[in-house]
Amino acid sequence: MNKVKVFRVTGEIRKSNLKTPFRKEVMAVKPEHAVEKIYCELGSKHRVKRFHIKIASVEEIPPEEIKSLLLKKLVAGEGEFGKQN
C-alpha cells in the first residue's frame, strides 16, 4: 500500500483582470495527484477553469511544517472524523 504524503502547492488564479496567489496543503500519494486535487478544489470553490490556474510549485513537506490544523491532526493520528469524546 502506498504511503500518503502532504504536499504544499503554490500558484495563482489568473482571470481576465485579476491575479490571485494561493498556497494550499493537500494529502496525496504523488505530486500529480496533489495537482489534480488542487484543480478540482479551486475549480469548484472559485468557479475557474483549469487553464486559469497556474501551478508554480509542488513540494512534499514534513509533518513539522504543516500549517493546516486538520491535516496536522490527520497526520498525527489524533482524531477521526465523526467521533465525539
One Martini backbone bead per residue (centre of mass of N, CA, C, O) as a GRO file, in nm:
protein
   85
    1MET     BB    1   0.097   0.035   0.020
    2ASN     BB    2   0.063   0.363  -0.003
    3LYS     BB    3   0.195   0.662   0.101
    4VAL     BB    4   0.079   0.939   0.251
    5LYS     BB    5   0.124   1.280   0.167
    6VAL     BB    6   0.235   1.616   0.203
    7PHE     BB    7   0.141   1.901   0.006
    8ARG     BB    8   0.265   2.206  -0.140
    9VAL     BB    9   0.072   2.440  -0.326
   10THR     BB   10   0.165   2.684  -0.570
   11GLY     BB   11   0.007   2.991  -0.706
   12GLU     BB   12  -0.238   3.105  -0.959
   13ILE     BB   13  -0.518   3.300  -1.040
   14ARG     BB   14  -0.626   3.370  -1.380
   15LYS     BB   15  -0.790   3.634  -1.486
   16SER     BB   16  -0.851   3.889  -1.679
   17ASN     BB   17  -0.801   4.123  -1.410
   18LEU     BB   18  -0.697   3.879  -1.208
   19LYS     BB   19  -0.461   3.799  -0.940
   20THR     BB   20  -0.443   3.498  -0.733
   21PRO     BB   21  -0.283   3.383  -0.480
   22PHE     BB   22  -0.166   3.049  -0.366
   23ARG     BB   23  -0.172   2.818  -0.070
   24LYS     BB   24  -0.177   2.456  -0.050
   25GLU     BB   25  -0.272   2.173   0.145
   26VAL     BB   26  -0.224   1.821   0.062
   27MET     BB   27  -0.327   1.490   0.026
   28ALA     BB   28  -0.098   1.245  -0.126
   29VAL     BB   29   0.091   1.024  -0.316
   30LYS     BB   30   0.136   1.228  -0.554
   31PRO     BB   31   0.193   1.520  -0.716
   32GLU     BB   32  -0.027   1.474  -0.934
   33HIS     BB   33  -0.260   1.443  -0.729
   34ALA     BB   34  -0.235   1.723  -0.601
   35VAL     BB   35  -0.298   1.885  -0.856
   36GLU     BB   36  -0.577   1.764  -0.911
   37LYS     BB   37  -0.702   1.860  -0.642
   38ILE     BB   38  -0.666   2.161  -0.693
   39TYR     BB   39  -0.837   2.182  -0.945
   40CYS     BB   40  -1.099   2.086  -0.811
   41GLU     BB   41  -1.123   2.287  -0.572
   42LEU     BB   42  -1.090   2.561  -0.723
   43GLY     BB   43  -1.307   2.515  -0.938
   44SER     BB   44  -1.542   2.487  -0.734
   45LYS     BB   45  -1.507   2.748  -0.548
   46HIS     BB   46  -1.415   2.971  -0.802
   47ARG     BB   47  -1.501   2.916  -1.096
   48VAL     BB   48  -1.252   2.776  -1.257
   49LYS     BB   49  -1.047   2.693  -1.490
   50ARG     BB   50  -0.760   2.524  -1.550
   51PHE     BB   51  -0.624   2.757  -1.734
   52HIS     BB   52  -0.634   2.968  -1.476
   53ILE     BB   53  -0.436   2.768  -1.337
   54LYS     BB   54  -0.115   2.829  -1.186
   55ILE     BB   55   0.158   2.628  -1.124
   56ALA     BB   56   0.463   2.666  -0.946
   57SER     BB   57   0.452   2.449  -0.694
   58VAL     BB   58   0.561   2.116  -0.564
   59GLU     BB   59   0.584   2.008  -0.219
   60GLU     BB   60   0.716   1.820   0.017
   61ILE     BB   61   0.620   1.792   0.362
   62PRO     BB   62   0.673   1.794   0.677
   63PRO     BB   63   0.493   1.770   0.970
   64GLU     BB   64   0.618   2.040   1.099
   65GLU     BB   65   0.508   2.234   0.838
   66ILE     BB   66   0.220   2.217   0.898
   67LYS     BB   67  -0.069   2.445   0.900
   68SER     BB   68  -0.298   2.259   0.896
   69LEU     BB   69  -0.493   2.132   1.142
   70LEU     BB   70  -0.625   1.891   1.005
   71LEU     BB   71  -0.364   1.761   0.892
   72LYS     BB   72  -0.217   1.732   1.159
   73LYS     BB   73  -0.418   1.533   1.286
   74LEU     BB   74  -0.408   1.315   1.066
   75VAL     BB   75  -0.101   1.258   1.081
   76ALA     BB   76  -0.097   1.204   1.399
   77GLY     BB   77  -0.375   1.043   1.479
   78GLU     BB   78  -0.586   1.191   1.678
   79GLY     BB   79  -0.824   1.198   1.466
   80GLU     BB   80  -1.171   1.146   1.385
   81PHE     BB   81  -1.433   1.139   1.200
   82GLY     BB   82  -1.731   1.166   1.403
   83LYS     BB   83  -1.596   1.184   1.680
   84GLN     BB   84  -1.668   1.175   2.023
   85ASN     BB   85  -1.560   1.239   2.365
   0.00000   0.00000   0.00000
